[in-house]
Amino acid sequence: MTIAWRSNQPKWVQIAAVIKDRIRNGTYEVDEPVASEHLIVQEFGVSRPTARKVLIRLREEGVVYAVRGLGTFARSPKEWEAPTD
């Protein structure tokens, strides 16, 4: 998934969706580190506050968890995806 710079959808929402997709497809394995603020800034060309907002929102949604001094880690999609009925 790429970022649409002229989209009405905020950049942080688009980047969060990319990270969720990477967790689903195994690019980021469960309990392994996901992209840091620094890497998000580099990869997507956004500001550090935008990168921070991505990680904060993903933590709030239960997609990732943070360990102080170690980084941000992926949770299993089973923990944060709504069941489909």
Order of alpha helices (4+ residues) and beta strands (2+ residues): alpha-alpha-alpha-beta-beta-alpha
